[in-house]
Amino acid sequence: MARKKKGVLDLASLGTPLASIILKNLPYVLFLGFLGTIYIANVHYAENTMREIKQLEKEISDLRWQYMAAKAELMYNSKQSEVLKKVESIGLSDSGKKAKKIVVKKNLREDS
Protein backbone atom coordinates (compact mmCIF):
# COMPACT_ATOMS: atom_id res chain seq x y z
CA MET A 1 0.00 0.00 0.00
CA ALA A 2 1.38 3.42 -0.92
CA ARG A 3 1.70 5.96 1.83
CA LYS A 4 0.31 9.39 1.21
CA LYS A 5 2.48 12.36 2.19
CA LYS A 6 0.95 14.64 4.79
CA GLY A 7 1.13 18.35 4.11
CA VAL A 8 0.46 21.36 6.27
CA LEU A 9 -3.17 21.45 5.20
CA ASP A 10 -3.61 17.84 6.23
CA LEU A 11 -3.07 18.87 9.86
CA ALA A 12 -6.64 20.07 9.93
CA SER A 13 -7.75 16.60 9.00
CA LEU A 14 -6.21 15.26 12.20
CA GLY A 15 -9.41 16.18 13.86
CA THR A 16 -7.91 18.10 16.74
CA PRO A 17 -9.51 21.45 17.44
CA LEU A 18 -6.08 22.92 18.21
CA ALA A 19 -4.81 22.19 14.70
CA SER A 20 -7.79 23.86 13.08
CA ILE A 21 -7.44 26.94 15.32
CA ILE A 22 -3.74 27.25 14.46
CA LEU A 23 -4.42 26.98 10.73
CA LYS A 24 -7.21 29.55 10.88
CA ASN A 25 -5.00 32.04 12.72
CA LEU A 26 -1.76 31.32 10.83
CA PRO A 27 -1.73 34.66 8.92
CA TYR A 28 -2.22 36.53 12.20
CA VAL A 29 0.59 34.56 13.88
CA LEU A 30 2.91 35.24 10.93
CA PHE A 31 2.04 38.95 11.08
CA LEU A 32 2.86 39.03 14.81
CA GLY A 33 6.17 37.30 14.10
CA PHE A 34 6.95 39.90 11.43
CA LEU A 35 6.13 42.74 13.85
CA GLY A 36 8.33 41.11 16.49
CA THR A 37 11.22 40.94 14.03
CA ILE A 38 10.77 44.61 13.11
CA TYR A 39 10.68 45.54 16.82
CA ILE A 40 13.92 43.66 17.54
CA ALA A 41 15.66 45.24 14.52
CA ASN A 42 14.52 48.70 15.67
CA VAL A 43 15.93 48.13 19.16
CA HIS A 44 19.29 47.06 17.72
CA TYR A 45 19.36 50.12 15.46
CA ALA A 46 18.57 52.43 18.41
CA GLU A 47 21.29 50.87 20.56
CA ASN A 48 23.87 51.25 17.79
CA THR A 49 22.82 54.87 17.29
CA MET A 50 23.18 55.58 21.03
CA ARG A 51 26.68 54.03 21.03
CA GLU A 52 27.67 56.20 18.08
CA ILE A 53 26.27 59.33 19.78
CA LYS A 54 28.24 58.61 22.96
CA GLN A 55 31.43 58.08 20.94
CA LEU A 56 30.92 61.35 19.04
CA GLU A 57 30.22 63.25 22.28
CA LYS A 58 33.51 61.96 23.72
CA GLU A 59 35.35 62.97 20.55
CA ILE A 60 33.80 66.45 20.67
CA SER A 61 34.87 66.81 24.30
CA ASP A 62 38.44 65.81 23.45
CA LEU A 63 38.56 68.21 20.51
CA ARG A 64 37.18 71.03 22.68
CA TRP A 65 40.01 70.48 25.19
CA GLN A 66 42.58 70.51 22.39
CA TYR A 67 41.10 73.75 21.03
CA MET A 68 41.18 75.43 24.43
CA ALA A 69 44.80 74.33 25.03
CA ALA A 70 45.90 75.61 21.61
CA LYS A 71 44.06 78.90 22.16
CA ALA A 72 45.69 79.41 25.56
CA GLU A 73 49.13 78.64 24.11
CA LEU A 74 48.56 81.10 21.26
CA MET A 75 47.47 83.83 23.68
CA TYR A 76 50.59 83.24 25.79
CA ASN A 77 52.95 83.20 22.80
CA SER A 78 51.47 86.38 21.32
CA LYS A 79 52.20 88.48 24.40
CA GLN A 80 54.64 91.29 23.70
CA SER A 81 57.21 89.97 26.17
CA GLU A 82 57.17 86.49 24.61
CA VAL A 83 57.44 87.90 21.09
CA LEU A 84 60.44 90.02 22.16
CA LYS A 85 62.17 86.95 23.60
CA LYS A 86 61.74 85.07 20.33
CA VAL A 87 62.85 87.88 17.98
CA GLU A 88 65.99 88.80 19.97
CA SER A 89 67.71 85.79 18.46
CA ILE A 90 67.46 87.32 14.97
CA GLY A 91 68.63 90.76 16.12
CA LEU A 92 65.34 92.62 16.51
CA SER A 93 64.62 94.66 19.60
CA ASP A 94 62.00 96.98 21.01
CA SER A 95 62.59 100.63 20.07
CA GLY A 96 61.04 101.89 23.28
CA LYS A 97 59.04 104.56 21.44
CA LYS A 98 55.31 104.76 21.48
CA ALA A 99 53.61 103.72 18.32
CA LYS A 100 52.27 106.54 16.21
CA LYS A 101 48.65 106.49 15.29
CA ILE A 102 47.87 107.34 11.69
CA VAL A 103 44.48 108.92 11.15
CA VAL A 104 43.08 109.20 7.66
CA LYS A 105 40.32 111.73 7.25
CA LYS A 106 37.92 110.93 4.51
CA ASN A 107 36.37 113.77 2.57
CA LEU A 108 32.59 113.62 2.77
CA ARG A 109 32.16 115.10 -0.70
CA GLU A 110 33.61 113.19 -3.53
CA ASP A 111 34.98 115.45 -6.24
CA SER A 112 35.18 113.86 -9.61
Secondary structure, DSSP 8 states (H G I E B T S, - for coil): -------SGGGGGG--HHHHHHHHTHHHHHHHHHHHHHHHHHHHHHHHHHHHHHHHHHHHHHHHHHHHHHHHHHHHHTSHHHHHHHHGGGT-----S----------SS---
